[in-house]
Structure formats: C-alpha cells, structure tokens
Amino acid sequence: MMMHKIINFIFLISLFSCKDINKFSSGSYPYAENFEIKLPKERVIYKIDSIKRNKELLVPSFKWAGKETLLKDKSLENGYFIFYIFFKEKKQIIYCYAKDDGTDKTIIGLVSIQNGLSLGNWKEVNKDLSKDEKLKKIFKEKIISEIK
C-alpha cells in the first residue's frame, strides 16, 4: 500500500514538473494545426504535388553542413506522407503531413516552419508559434483551399 502511494506521488511530481504538459499528448504531431480534406490520401498527395509545381512552392536545394541538400517528400511506414512547401516571398520552409483517417478523408497537418534555407531551427505551430495565425491563414489560402 505504501509503495503504491510512493509511485503515485512520484508520477504526480513528474507530471507537474514538466515544462510542457503536452509532451504526454497522443499522436506523432501533438501541436500540428490539422485540416480535414474529404478526399482519399492518394488524391490529396497528387494535388499537393501539382500545387507545389504549378505555384513554384518546391523547396530549392541548398547548402547545409557543406553539402548540397534537398528536402524530399516521402511516405513513412506509419502511414504519414511528409511534405515540404517553400514560401519564396518569405523564404520559409513549411513542414507538413498528410494521413488518411481510415475513411475517404485525409488529415493535413501543418507541423512547423523554418525561416531561411537552413536547417536546425524549426518552430512548431501551436507551440513555438502559438500566436502566428497569419501563417495558418496563408497555408489555408495557398494550400488547403486548392486541394478541396
């Protein structure tokens, strides 16, 4: 009985001492701004690729750690499709995902943003950029509205 109380006490202390309580959130991207698209994931991926090519939103290659680097879109084993968008006018790389929800709908997540053509300083949407509603609005206008 005493051991049970000690374990509960330690758990509560660790829970409340966390700087960021959302670390216990479920899912791979707990801070992502999610958008629901009523299309299957394969169709959404095709549209994302078309939008990126037609609107010149492809991330250009750049030098990082002395090497030529290119961020490529890719499908992960867990069902997520990871993709990057480049807003040329703001020189920002946007990191996103698409994942089907088990029906004919796809969830697109706006995960993080990197200012400039470099890596290592990503800012998470709804955490580091919690007050940046402008980014969400631009993403919705330039990407989400074009997919629907």
Summary of the structure (lengths in Angstrom):
residues: 148
radius of gyration: 18.6
end to end distance: 56.7
largest distance: 65.5
contacts: 358
relative contact order: 0.18
helix: 33%
strand: 29%
